[in-house]
């Protein structure tokens, strides 16, 4: 089971993106942020407990990029709006 958790992690990221994409304009900002945090958090947890291999590396890389872009956007918005 643990060898498939890397694929589950990527599937969770895709599912989170689909939920946010189809909910665009219908989901409030704070709820969308919560969905993003929960989806990426669950994806990170499943990636960390999966077995070593290609899927673990890919999923942790993608999660790191998503978290990095999100933190970068927060920092930029702080400097622009405050």
PyMOL Python script that loads the backbone (N, CA, C, O; Angstrom):
from pymol import cmd

cmd.read_pdbstr("""\
ATOM      1  N   UNK A   1       0.819  -1.201   0.000  1.00  0.00           N
ATOM      2  CA  UNK A   1       0.000   0.000   0.000  1.00  0.00           C
ATOM      3  C   UNK A   1       0.858   1.257   0.000  1.00  0.00           C
ATOM      4  O   UNK A   1       0.544   2.230  -0.686  1.00  0.00           O
ATOM      5  N   UNK A   2       1.952   1.235   0.777  1.00  0.00           N
ATOM      6  CA  UNK A   2       2.771   2.434   0.864  1.00  0.00           C
ATOM      7  C   UNK A   2       3.442   2.781  -0.457  1.00  0.00           C
ATOM      8  O   UNK A   2       3.804   3.937  -0.677  1.00  0.00           O
ATOM      9  N   UNK A   3       3.614   1.803  -1.341  1.00  0.00           N
ATOM     10  CA  UNK A   3       4.287   2.106  -2.603  1.00  0.00           C
ATOM     11  C   UNK A   3       3.390   2.913  -3.542  1.00  0.00           C
ATOM     12  O   UNK A   3       3.888   3.514  -4.495  1.00  0.00           O
ATOM     13  N   UNK A   4       2.091   2.939  -3.293  1.00  0.00           N
ATOM     14  CA  UNK A   4       1.172   3.692  -4.141  1.00  0.00           C
ATOM     15  C   UNK A   4       0.829   5.070  -3.580  1.00  0.00           C
ATOM     16  O   UNK A   4       0.105   5.829  -4.224  1.00  0.00           O
ATOM     17  N   UNK A   5       1.328   5.403  -2.406  1.00  0.00           N
ATOM     18  CA  UNK A   5       0.973   6.685  -1.792  1.00  0.00           C
ATOM     19  C   UNK A   5       1.551   7.878  -2.542  1.00  0.00           C
ATOM     20  O   UNK A   5       1.001   8.975  -2.450  1.00  0.00           O
ATOM     21  N   UNK A   6       2.634   7.701  -3.275  1.00  0.00           N
ATOM     22  CA  UNK A   6       3.155   8.784  -4.115  1.00  0.00           C
ATOM     23  C   UNK A   6       2.162   9.153  -5.207  1.00  0.00           C
ATOM     24  O   UNK A   6       1.963  10.331  -5.504  1.00  0.00           O
ATOM     25  N   UNK A   7       1.548   8.153  -5.794  1.00  0.00           N
ATOM     26  CA  UNK A   7       0.524   8.391  -6.821  1.00  0.00           C
ATOM     27  C   UNK A   7      -0.725   9.017  -6.191  1.00  0.00           C
ATOM     28  O   UNK A   7      -1.358   9.888  -6.787  1.00  0.00           O
ATOM     29  N   UNK A   8      -1.074   8.563  -4.978  1.00  0.00           N
ATOM     30  CA  UNK A   8      -2.222   9.138  -4.267  1.00  0.00           C
ATOM     31  C   UNK A   8      -1.965  10.615  -3.966  1.00  0.00           C
ATOM     32  O   UNK A   8      -2.880  11.436  -4.038  1.00  0.00           O
ATOM     33  N   UNK A   9      -0.724  10.946  -3.630  1.00  0.00           N
ATOM     34  CA  UNK A   9      -0.360  12.327  -3.345  1.00  0.00           C
ATOM     35  C   UNK A   9      -0.575  13.215  -4.570  1.00  0.00           C
ATOM     36  O   UNK A   9      -1.134  14.307  -4.465  1.00  0.00           O
ATOM     37  N   UNK A  10      -0.135  12.745  -5.708  1.00  0.00           N
ATOM     38  CA  UNK A  10      -0.333  13.509  -6.947  1.00  0.00           C
ATOM     39  C   UNK A  10      -1.816  13.600  -7.285  1.00  0.00           C
ATOM     40  O   UNK A  10      -2.284  14.640  -7.748  1.00  0.00           O
ATOM     41  N   UNK A  11      -2.558  12.521  -7.059  1.00  0.00           N
ATOM     42  CA  UNK A  11      -3.998  12.540  -7.309  1.00  0.00           C
ATOM     43  C   UNK A  11      -4.702  13.542  -6.395  1.00  0.00           C
ATOM     44  O   UNK A  11      -5.645  14.207  -6.824  1.00  0.00           O
ATOM     45  N   UNK A  12      -4.261  13.658  -5.150  1.00  0.00           N
ATOM     46  CA  UNK A  12      -4.840  14.647  -4.237  1.00  0.00           C
ATOM     47  C   UNK A  12      -4.581  16.072  -4.718  1.00  0.00           C
ATOM     48  O   UNK A  12      -5.453  16.935  -4.618  1.00  0.00           O
ATOM     49  N   UNK A  13      -3.383  16.310  -5.239  1.00  0.00           N
ATOM     50  CA  UNK A  13      -3.090  17.643  -5.784  1.00  0.00           C
ATOM     51  C   UNK A  13      -3.983  17.955  -6.985  1.00  0.00           C
ATOM     52  O   UNK A  13      -4.498  19.066  -7.114  1.00  0.00           O
ATOM     53  N   UNK A  14      -4.157  16.979  -7.850  1.00  0.00           N
ATOM     54  CA  UNK A  14      -5.014  17.175  -9.024  1.00  0.00           C
ATOM     55  C   UNK A  14      -6.460  17.392  -8.597  1.00  0.00           C
ATOM     56  O   UNK A  14      -7.142  18.261  -9.141  1.00  0.00           O
ATOM     57  N   UNK A  15      -6.934  16.612  -7.630  1.00  0.00           N
ATOM     58  CA  UNK A  15      -8.298  16.761  -7.130  1.00  0.00           C
ATOM     59  C   UNK A  15      -8.505  18.140  -6.492  1.00  0.00           C
ATOM     60  O   UNK A  15      -9.543  18.769  -6.693  1.00  0.00           O
ATOM     61  N   UNK A  16      -7.529  18.598  -5.734  1.00  0.00           N
ATOM     62  CA  UNK A  16      -7.616  19.931  -5.135  1.00  0.00           C
ATOM     63  C   UNK A  16      -7.697  21.001  -6.208  1.00  0.00           C
ATOM     64  O   UNK A  16      -8.479  21.945  -6.096  1.00  0.00           O
ATOM     65  N   UNK A  17      -6.892  20.853  -7.245  1.00  0.00           N
ATOM     66  CA  UNK A  17      -6.931  21.823  -8.346  1.00  0.00           C
ATOM     67  C   UNK A  17      -8.280  21.798  -9.065  1.00  0.00           C
ATOM     68  O   UNK A  17      -8.811  22.850  -9.419  1.00  0.00           O
ATOM     69  N   UNK A  18      -8.830  20.618  -9.282  1.00  0.00           N
ATOM     70  CA  UNK A  18     -10.127  20.509  -9.958  1.00  0.00           C
ATOM     71  C   UNK A  18     -11.229  21.152  -9.118  1.00  0.00           C
ATOM     72  O   UNK A  18     -12.074  21.872  -9.650  1.00  0.00           O
ATOM     73  N   UNK A  19     -11.224  20.897  -7.810  1.00  0.00           N
ATOM     74  CA  UNK A  19     -12.238  21.492  -6.932  1.00  0.00           C
ATOM     75  C   UNK A  19     -12.139  23.016  -6.960  1.00  0.00           C
ATOM     76  O   UNK A  19     -13.156  23.705  -7.044  1.00  0.00           O
ATOM     77  N   UNK A  20     -10.928  23.535  -6.890  1.00  0.00           N
ATOM     78  CA  UNK A  20     -10.765  24.992  -6.907  1.00  0.00           C
ATOM     79  C   UNK A  20     -11.088  25.584  -8.277  1.00  0.00           C
ATOM     80  O   UNK A  20     -11.620  26.691  -8.361  1.00  0.00           O
ATOM     81  N   UNK A  21     -10.771  24.858  -9.348  1.00  0.00           N
ATOM     82  CA  UNK A  21     -11.051  25.363 -10.694  1.00  0.00           C
ATOM     83  C   UNK A  21     -12.555  25.410 -10.971  1.00  0.00           C
ATOM     84  O   UNK A  21     -13.051  26.388 -11.531  1.00  0.00           O
ATOM     85  N   UNK A  22     -13.275  24.369 -10.586  1.00  0.00           N
ATOM     86  CA  UNK A  22     -14.709  24.355 -10.829  1.00  0.00           C
ATOM     87  C   UNK A  22     -15.475  25.238  -9.848  1.00  0.00           C
ATOM     88  O   UNK A  22     -16.614  25.625 -10.111  1.00  0.00           O
ATOM     89  N   UNK A  23     -14.849  25.552  -8.724  1.00  0.00           N
ATOM     90  CA  UNK A  23     -15.496  26.416  -7.747  1.00  0.00           C
ATOM     91  C   UNK A  23     -15.134  27.876  -7.899  1.00  0.00           C
ATOM     92  O   UNK A  23     -15.532  28.701  -7.076  1.00  0.00           O
ATOM     93  N   UNK A  24     -14.380  28.213  -8.945  1.00  0.00           N
ATOM     94  CA  UNK A  24     -13.950  29.597  -9.136  1.00  0.00           C
ATOM     95  C   UNK A  24     -15.162  30.512  -9.292  1.00  0.00           C
ATOM     96  O   UNK A  24     -16.006  30.296 -10.162  1.00  0.00           O
ATOM     97  N   UNK A  25     -15.240  31.512  -8.460  1.00  0.00           N
ATOM     98  CA  UNK A  25     -16.364  32.434  -8.476  1.00  0.00           C
ATOM     99  C   UNK A  25     -17.509  32.000  -7.579  1.00  0.00           C
ATOM    100  O   UNK A  25     -18.402  32.794  -7.286  1.00  0.00           O
ATOM    101  N   UNK A  26     -17.492  30.744  -7.139  1.00  0.00           N
ATOM    102  CA  UNK A  26     -18.553  30.223  -6.282  1.00  0.00           C
ATOM    103  C   UNK A  26     -18.065  29.982  -4.858  1.00  0.00           C
ATOM    104  O   UNK A  26     -18.863  29.917  -3.924  1.00  0.00           O
ATOM    105  N   UNK A  27     -16.736  29.849  -4.696  1.00  0.00           N
ATOM    106  CA  UNK A  27     -16.148  29.579  -3.381  1.00  0.00           C
ATOM    107  C   UNK A  27     -15.547  30.873  -2.858  1.00  0.00           C
ATOM    108  O   UNK A  27     -14.798  31.551  -3.562  1.00  0.00           O
ATOM    109  N   UNK A  28     -15.885  31.216  -1.596  1.00  0.00           N
ATOM    110  CA  UNK A  28     -15.301  32.403  -0.982  1.00  0.00           C
ATOM    111  C   UNK A  28     -13.800  32.232  -0.836  1.00  0.00           C
ATOM    112  O   UNK A  28     -13.295  31.109  -0.834  1.00  0.00           O
ATOM    113  N   UNK A  29     -13.089  33.339  -0.713  1.00  0.00           N
ATOM    114  CA  UNK A  29     -11.639  33.305  -0.646  1.00  0.00           C
ATOM    115  C   UNK A  29     -11.089  32.532   0.531  1.00  0.00           C
ATOM    116  O   UNK A  29     -10.139  31.765   0.376  1.00  0.00           O
ATOM    117  N   UNK A  30     -11.665  32.718   1.704  1.00  0.00           N
ATOM    118  CA  UNK A  30     -11.146  32.015   2.875  1.00  0.00           C
ATOM    119  C   UNK A  30     -11.422  30.514   2.807  1.00  0.00           C
ATOM    120  O   UNK A  30     -10.615  29.716   3.282  1.00  0.00           O
ATOM    121  N   UNK A  31     -12.539  30.130   2.229  1.00  0.00           N
ATOM    122  CA  UNK A  31     -12.846  28.706   2.079  1.00  0.00           C
ATOM    123  C   UNK A  31     -11.924  28.083   1.024  1.00  0.00           C
ATOM    124  O   UNK A  31     -11.469  26.951   1.185  1.00  0.00           O
ATOM    125  N   UNK A  32     -11.652  28.821  -0.046  1.00  0.00           N
ATOM    126  CA  UNK A  32     -10.730  28.340  -1.075  1.00  0.00           C
ATOM    127  C   UNK A  32      -9.326  28.157  -0.535  1.00  0.00           C
ATOM    128  O   UNK A  32      -8.638  27.195  -0.876  1.00  0.00           O
ATOM    129  N   UNK A  33      -8.905  29.089   0.314  1.00  0.00           N
ATOM    130  CA  UNK A  33      -7.593  28.954   0.946  1.00  0.00           C
ATOM    131  C   UNK A  33      -7.563  27.734   1.851  1.00  0.00           C
ATOM    132  O   UNK A  33      -6.567  27.011   1.882  1.00  0.00           O
ATOM    133  N   UNK A  34      -8.631  27.498   2.583  1.00  0.00           N
ATOM    134  CA  UNK A  34      -8.707  26.308   3.433  1.00  0.00           C
ATOM    135  C   UNK A  34      -8.654  25.029   2.630  1.00  0.00           C
ATOM    136  O   UNK A  34      -7.975  24.077   3.014  1.00  0.00           O
ATOM    137  N   UNK A  35      -9.372  24.999   1.507  1.00  0.00           N
ATOM    138  CA  UNK A  35      -9.346  23.819   0.638  1.00  0.00           C
ATOM    139  C   UNK A  35      -7.934  23.592   0.111  1.00  0.00           C
ATOM    140  O   UNK A  35      -7.466  22.455   0.055  1.00  0.00           O
ATOM    141  N   UNK A  36      -7.255  24.668  -0.275  1.00  0.00           N
ATOM    142  CA  UNK A  36      -5.892  24.551  -0.781  1.00  0.00           C
ATOM    143  C   UNK A  36      -4.949  24.037   0.295  1.00  0.00           C
ATOM    144  O   UNK A  36      -4.136  23.152   0.029  1.00  0.00           O
ATOM    145  N   UNK A  37      -5.043  24.576   1.501  1.00  0.00           N
ATOM    146  CA  UNK A  37      -4.163  24.157   2.585  1.00  0.00           C
ATOM    147  C   UNK A  37      -4.413  22.694   2.955  1.00  0.00           C
ATOM    148  O   UNK A  37      -3.466  21.935   3.159  1.00  0.00           O
ATOM    149  N   UNK A  38      -5.683  22.297   3.041  1.00  0.00           N
ATOM    150  CA  UNK A  38      -6.006  20.908   3.379  1.00  0.00           C
ATOM    151  C   UNK A  38      -5.527  19.957   2.280  1.00  0.00           C
ATOM    152  O   UNK A  38      -4.939  18.917   2.576  1.00  0.00           O
ATOM    153  N   UNK A  39      -5.771  20.302   1.029  1.00  0.00           N
ATOM    154  CA  UNK A  39      -5.361  19.442  -0.078  1.00  0.00           C
ATOM    155  C   UNK A  39      -3.858  19.282  -0.167  1.00  0.00           C
ATOM    156  O   UNK A  39      -3.356  18.171  -0.336  1.00  0.00           O
ATOM    157  N   UNK A  40      -3.138  20.386  -0.053  1.00  0.00           N
ATOM    158  CA  UNK A  40      -1.677  20.314  -0.127  1.00  0.00           C
ATOM    159  C   UNK A  40      -1.116  19.630   1.123  1.00  0.00           C
ATOM    160  O   UNK A  40      -0.136  18.890   1.034  1.00  0.00           O
ATOM    161  N   UNK A  41      -1.726  19.870   2.280  1.00  0.00           N
ATOM    162  CA  UNK A  41      -1.274  19.218   3.507  1.00  0.00           C
ATOM    163  C   UNK A  41      -1.444  17.707   3.441  1.00  0.00           C
ATOM    164  O   UNK A  41      -0.525  16.960   3.778  1.00  0.00           O
ATOM    165  N   UNK A  42      -2.614  17.258   3.009  1.00  0.00           N
ATOM    166  CA  UNK A  42      -2.837  15.810   2.863  1.00  0.00           C
ATOM    167  C   UNK A  42      -1.894  15.206   1.831  1.00  0.00           C
ATOM    168  O   UNK A  42      -1.399  14.093   2.007  1.00  0.00           O
ATOM    169  N   UNK A  43      -1.649  15.947   0.757  1.00  0.00           N
ATOM    170  CA  UNK A  43      -0.732  15.472  -0.261  1.00  0.00           C
ATOM    171  C   UNK A  43       0.689  15.364   0.288  1.00  0.00           C
ATOM    172  O   UNK A  43       1.404  14.411  -0.020  1.00  0.00           O
ATOM    173  N   UNK A  44       1.094  16.329   1.091  1.00  0.00           N
ATOM    174  CA  UNK A  44       2.430  16.285   1.688  1.00  0.00           C
ATOM    175  C   UNK A  44       2.558  15.114   2.657  1.00  0.00           C
ATOM    176  O   UNK A  44       3.582  14.431   2.673  1.00  0.00           O
ATOM    177  N   UNK A  45       1.530  14.879   3.461  1.00  0.00           N
ATOM    178  CA  UNK A  45       1.564  13.775   4.420  1.00  0.00           C
ATOM    179  C   UNK A  45       1.657  12.436   3.690  1.00  0.00           C
ATOM    180  O   UNK A  45       2.459  11.580   4.064  1.00  0.00           O
ATOM    181  N   UNK A  46       0.843  12.253   2.657  1.00  0.00           N
ATOM    182  CA  UNK A  46       0.893  10.979   1.929  1.00  0.00           C
ATOM    183  C   UNK A  46       2.222  10.815   1.200  1.00  0.00           C
ATOM    184  O   UNK A  46       2.721   9.697   1.069  1.00  0.00           O
ATOM    185  N   UNK A  47       2.800  11.916   0.726  1.00  0.00           N
ATOM    186  CA  UNK A  47       4.100  11.817   0.051  1.00  0.00           C
ATOM    187  C   UNK A  47       5.199  11.454   1.042  1.00  0.00           C
ATOM    188  O   UNK A  47       6.095  10.678   0.714  1.00  0.00           O
ATOM    189  N   UNK A  48       5.139  12.002   2.236  1.00  0.00           N
ATOM    190  CA  UNK A  48       6.185  11.730   3.214  1.00  0.00           C
ATOM    191  C   UNK A  48       6.146  10.299   3.746  1.00  0.00           C
ATOM    192  O   UNK A  48       7.193   9.748   4.087  1.00  0.00           O
ATOM    193  N   UNK A  49       4.975   9.690   3.825  1.00  0.00           N
ATOM    194  CA  UNK A  49       4.908   8.329   4.360  1.00  0.00           C
ATOM    195  C   UNK A  49       4.977   7.262   3.269  1.00  0.00           C
ATOM    196  O   UNK A  49       4.911   6.070   3.570  1.00  0.00           O
ATOM    197  N   UNK A  50       5.110   7.671   2.016  1.00  0.00           N
ATOM    198  CA  UNK A  50       5.215   6.687   0.941  1.00  0.00           C
ATOM    199  C   UNK A  50       6.637   6.128   0.882  1.00  0.00           C
ATOM    200  O   UNK A  50       7.561   6.687   1.472  1.00  0.00           O
ATOM    201  N   UNK A  51       6.793   5.031   0.169  1.00  0.00           N
ATOM    202  CA  UNK A  51       8.103   4.416   0.013  1.00  0.00           C
ATOM    203  C   UNK A  51       8.974   5.250  -0.907  1.00  0.00           C
ATOM    204  O   UNK A  51       8.477   6.023  -1.726  1.00  0.00           O
ATOM    205  N   UNK A  52      10.292   5.079  -0.760  1.00  0.00           N
ATOM    206  CA  UNK A  52      11.223   5.791  -1.625  1.00  0.00           C
ATOM    207  C   UNK A  52      11.019   5.349  -3.062  1.00  0.00           C
ATOM    208  O   UNK A  52      10.711   4.191  -3.345  1.00  0.00           O
ATOM    209  N   UNK A  53      11.200   6.305  -3.958  1.00  0.00           N
ATOM    210  CA  UNK A  53      11.056   5.980  -5.366  1.00  0.00           C
ATOM    211  C   UNK A  53      10.750   7.226  -6.179  1.00  0.00           C
ATOM    212  O   UNK A  53      10.776   8.351  -5.679  1.00  0.00           O
ATOM    213  N   UNK A  54      10.462   6.988  -7.433  1.00  0.00           N
ATOM    214  CA  UNK A  54      10.226   8.076  -8.373  1.00  0.00           C
ATOM    215  C   UNK A  54       8.983   8.882  -8.002  1.00  0.00           C
ATOM    216  O   UNK A  54       9.007  10.111  -8.070  1.00  0.00           O
ATOM    217  N   UNK A  55       7.888   8.206  -7.609  1.00  0.00           N
ATOM    218  CA  UNK A  55       6.640   8.909  -7.325  1.00  0.00           C
ATOM    219  C   UNK A  55       6.751   9.774  -6.079  1.00  0.00           C
ATOM    220  O   UNK A  55       6.163  10.854  -6.017  1.00  0.00           O
ATOM    221  N   UNK A  56       7.497   9.308  -5.088  1.00  0.00           N
ATOM    222  CA  UNK A  56       7.708  10.110  -3.883  1.00  0.00           C
ATOM    223  C   UNK A  56       8.483  11.368  -4.228  1.00  0.00           C
ATOM    224  O   UNK A  56       8.139  12.458  -3.769  1.00  0.00           O
ATOM    225  N   UNK A  57       9.518  11.227  -5.029  1.00  0.00           N
ATOM    226  CA  UNK A  57      10.325  12.377  -5.422  1.00  0.00           C
ATOM    227  C   UNK A  57       9.507  13.382  -6.223  1.00  0.00           C
ATOM    228  O   UNK A  57       9.589  14.588  -5.991  1.00  0.00           O
ATOM    229  N   UNK A  58       8.730  12.883  -7.155  1.00  0.00           N
ATOM    230  CA  UNK A  58       7.907  13.765  -7.985  1.00  0.00           C
ATOM    231  C   UNK A  58       6.867  14.487  -7.133  1.00  0.00           C
ATOM    232  O   UNK A  58       6.683  15.696  -7.272  1.00  0.00           O
ATOM    233  N   UNK A  59       6.191  13.761  -6.262  1.00  0.00           N
ATOM    234  CA  UNK A  59       5.127  14.387  -5.472  1.00  0.00           C
ATOM    235  C   UNK A  59       5.677  15.392  -4.472  1.00  0.00           C
ATOM    236  O   UNK A  59       5.085  16.454  -4.282  1.00  0.00           O
ATOM    237  N   UNK A  60       6.798  15.080  -3.829  1.00  0.00           N
ATOM    238  CA  UNK A  60       7.383  16.044  -2.894  1.00  0.00           C
ATOM    239  C   UNK A  60       7.888  17.270  -3.647  1.00  0.00           C
ATOM    240  O   UNK A  60       7.793  18.384  -3.132  1.00  0.00           O
ATOM    241  N   UNK A  61       8.417  17.092  -4.844  1.00  0.00           N
ATOM    242  CA  UNK A  61       8.861  18.236  -5.646  1.00  0.00           C
ATOM    243  C   UNK A  61       7.686  19.136  -6.013  1.00  0.00           C
ATOM    244  O   UNK A  61       7.781  20.359  -5.901  1.00  0.00           O
ATOM    245  N   UNK A  62       6.592  18.546  -6.445  1.00  0.00           N
ATOM    246  CA  UNK A  62       5.426  19.333  -6.838  1.00  0.00           C
ATOM    247  C   UNK A  62       4.829  20.055  -5.629  1.00  0.00           C
ATOM    248  O   UNK A  62       4.458  21.225  -5.723  1.00  0.00           O
ATOM    249  N   UNK A  63       4.737  19.357  -4.495  1.00  0.00           N
ATOM    250  CA  UNK A  63       4.207  19.986  -3.284  1.00  0.00           C
ATOM    251  C   UNK A  63       5.104  21.139  -2.849  1.00  0.00           C
ATOM    252  O   UNK A  63       4.609  22.185  -2.428  1.00  0.00           O
ATOM    253  N   UNK A  64       6.416  20.958  -2.948  1.00  0.00           N
ATOM    254  CA  UNK A  64       7.342  22.029  -2.583  1.00  0.00           C
ATOM    255  C   UNK A  64       7.181  23.242  -3.485  1.00  0.00           C
ATOM    256  O   UNK A  64       7.236  24.379  -3.016  1.00  0.00           O
ATOM    257  N   UNK A  65       6.986  23.011  -4.760  1.00  0.00           N
ATOM    258  CA  UNK A  65       6.779  24.116  -5.693  1.00  0.00           C
ATOM    259  C   UNK A  65       5.478  24.849  -5.372  1.00  0.00           C
ATOM    260  O   UNK A  65       5.444  26.080  -5.368  1.00  0.00           O
ATOM    261  N   UNK A  66       4.408  24.100  -5.104  1.00  0.00           N
ATOM    262  CA  UNK A  66       3.119  24.716  -4.779  1.00  0.00           C
ATOM    263  C   UNK A  66       3.232  25.552  -3.505  1.00  0.00           C
ATOM    264  O   UNK A  66       2.738  26.679  -3.459  1.00  0.00           O
ATOM    265  N   UNK A  67       3.874  25.013  -2.480  1.00  0.00           N
ATOM    266  CA  UNK A  67       4.036  25.755  -1.230  1.00  0.00           C
ATOM    267  C   UNK A  67       4.914  26.981  -1.452  1.00  0.00           C
ATOM    268  O   UNK A  67       4.615  28.057  -0.934  1.00  0.00           O
ATOM    269  N   UNK A  68       5.987  26.833  -2.212  1.00  0.00           N
ATOM    270  CA  UNK A  68       6.876  27.963  -2.497  1.00  0.00           C
ATOM    271  C   UNK A  68       6.178  29.085  -3.245  1.00  0.00           C
ATOM    272  O   UNK A  68       6.354  30.259  -2.917  1.00  0.00           O
ATOM    273  N   UNK A  69       5.391  28.732  -4.244  1.00  0.00           N
ATOM    274  CA  UNK A  69       4.657  29.761  -5.009  1.00  0.00           C
ATOM    275  C   UNK A  69       3.630  30.448  -4.121  1.00  0.00           C
ATOM    276  O   UNK A  69       3.455  31.664  -4.204  1.00  0.00           O
ATOM    277  N   UNK A  70       2.947  29.683  -3.270  1.00  0.00           N
ATOM    278  CA  UNK A  70       1.938  30.259  -2.385  1.00  0.00           C
ATOM    279  C   UNK A  70       2.583  31.221  -1.384  1.00  0.00           C
ATOM    280  O   UNK A  70       2.059  32.311  -1.149  1.00  0.00           O
ATOM    281  N   UNK A  71       3.710  30.828  -0.797  1.00  0.00           N
ATOM    282  CA  UNK A  71       4.412  31.709   0.147  1.00  0.00           C
ATOM    283  C   UNK A  71       4.936  32.943  -0.577  1.00  0.00           C
ATOM    284  O   UNK A  71       4.868  34.046  -0.035  1.00  0.00           O
ATOM    285  N   UNK A  72       5.453  32.779  -1.779  1.00  0.00           N
ATOM    286  CA  UNK A  72       5.928  33.919  -2.564  1.00  0.00           C
ATOM    287  C   UNK A  72       4.786  34.901  -2.839  1.00  0.00           C
ATOM    288  O   UNK A  72       4.971  36.113  -2.740  1.00  0.00           O
ATOM    289  N   UNK A  73       3.609  34.378  -3.184  1.00  0.00           N
ATOM    290  CA  UNK A  73       2.469  35.254  -3.444  1.00  0.00           C
ATOM    291  C   UNK A  73       2.043  36.000  -2.182  1.00  0.00           C
ATOM    292  O   UNK A  73       1.650  37.164  -2.257  1.00  0.00           O
ATOM    293  N   UNK A  74       2.116  35.350  -1.034  1.00  0.00           N
ATOM    294  CA  UNK A  74       1.774  36.016   0.223  1.00  0.00           C
ATOM    295  C   UNK A  74       2.766  37.131   0.515  1.00  0.00           C
ATOM    296  O   UNK A  74       2.369  38.234   0.892  1.00  0.00           O
ATOM    297  N   UNK A  75       4.052  36.854   0.345  1.00  0.00           N
ATOM    298  CA  UNK A  75       5.078  37.869   0.616  1.00  0.00           C
ATOM    299  C   UNK A  75       4.935  39.049  -0.336  1.00  0.00           C
ATOM    300  O   UNK A  75       5.032  40.200   0.091  1.00  0.00           O
ATOM    301  N   UNK A  76       4.710  38.784  -1.603  1.00  0.00           N
ATOM    302  CA  UNK A  76       4.541  39.871  -2.574  1.00  0.00           C
ATOM    303  C   UNK A  76       3.299  40.689  -2.248  1.00  0.00           C
ATOM    304  O   UNK A  76       3.331  41.916  -2.346  1.00  0.00           O
ATOM    305  N   UNK A  77       2.206  40.038  -1.863  1.00  0.00           N
ATOM    306  CA  UNK A  77       0.988  40.787  -1.546  1.00  0.00           C
ATOM    307  C   UNK A  77       1.168  41.632  -0.286  1.00  0.00           C
ATOM    308  O   UNK A  77       0.563  42.697  -0.169  1.00  0.00           O
ATOM    309  N   UNK A  78       1.988  41.175   0.652  1.00  0.00           N
ATOM    310  CA  UNK A  78       2.264  41.984   1.842  1.00  0.00           C
ATOM    311  C   UNK A  78       2.997  43.256   1.454  1.00  0.00           C
ATOM    312  O   UNK A  78       2.665  44.339   1.935  1.00  0.00           O
ATOM    313  N   UNK A  79       3.992  43.127   0.585  1.00  0.00           N
ATOM    314  CA  UNK A  79       4.762  44.302   0.187  1.00  0.00           C
ATOM    315  C   UNK A  79       3.964  45.252  -0.705  1.00  0.00           C
ATOM    316  O   UNK A  79       4.199  46.460  -0.679  1.00  0.00           O
ATOM    317  N   UNK A  80       3.041  44.733  -1.481  1.00  0.00           N
ATOM    318  CA  UNK A  80       2.264  45.588  -2.386  1.00  0.00           C
ATOM    319  C   UNK A  80       1.154  46.323  -1.638  1.00  0.00           C
ATOM    320  O   UNK A  80       0.938  47.513  -1.866  1.00  0.00           O
ATOM    321  N   UNK A  81       0.452  45.628  -0.751  1.00  0.00           N
ATOM    322  CA  UNK A  81      -0.728  46.208  -0.153  1.00  0.00           C
ATOM    323  C   UNK A  81      -0.493  46.834   1.205  1.00  0.00           C
ATOM    324  O   UNK A  81      -1.398  47.490   1.720  1.00  0.00           O
ATOM    325  N   UNK A  82       0.673  46.669   1.815  1.00  0.00           N
ATOM    326  CA  UNK A  82       0.900  47.261   3.130  1.00  0.00           C
ATOM    327  C   UNK A  82       2.076  48.185   3.135  1.00  0.00           C
ATOM    328  O   UNK A  82       2.401  48.766   4.170  1.00  0.00           O
TER     329      UNK A  82
END
""", "prot")
cmd.dss("prot")
cmd.show_as("cartoon", "prot")
cmd.util.cbc("prot")
cmd.orient("prot")
